[in-house]
């Protein structure tokens, strides 16, 4: 996420993360188009998150304008998530995700010379600024918990109690819900990977 990769394995893993996030964003965009009024805002926010993560994870870098634009976009997304909170506390995750993206975009705009280098590696983010260790750690804990909980829910939903294939049309809503959970899980894993680079 912090500029061109220095090795082939790093470049391949970065592009795989880009592909994962872009695919998740694309699926969420399709969901936003099909969702009713109540679910459209959340699905659109998740699509923005997926595409933003894909752009941020690209090993080609963002250029001089990329980080400030992402910062502005995700500050706007955080305000949108605050607005969605009136519909229920389940939108709090969208707020945390948007703020985390804004935070990462902000760290990318800080000149490398201004970022202190520490023994833990903060401040060495490939020529960009580094995050605050305490805040980065808190976000890592949050998304690690989110991924573990989301993975457990996905496994429990699959549970082997209903067939994954077959002509039974009643499986369609379950498959859609599982795919949505898998998409959110993939974005949570992507967020963890990106936070680890700070």
Secondary structure, DSSP 8 states (H G I E B T S, - for coil): --SS-SSHHHHHHHHHHHHHHHHHHHHHHHHHHHS-HHHHHHHHHHHHHHHHHHHHH-TT--HHHHHHHHHHHHHHHHHHHHHHGGG-GGGHHHHHHHHHHHHHHHHHHSBGGGS---TTSTT-STTB----HHHHHHHHHHHHHHHHHHHHHHHHHHTTTS-SSSS-TTHHHHHHHHHHHHHHHHHHHHHHHHHTT-
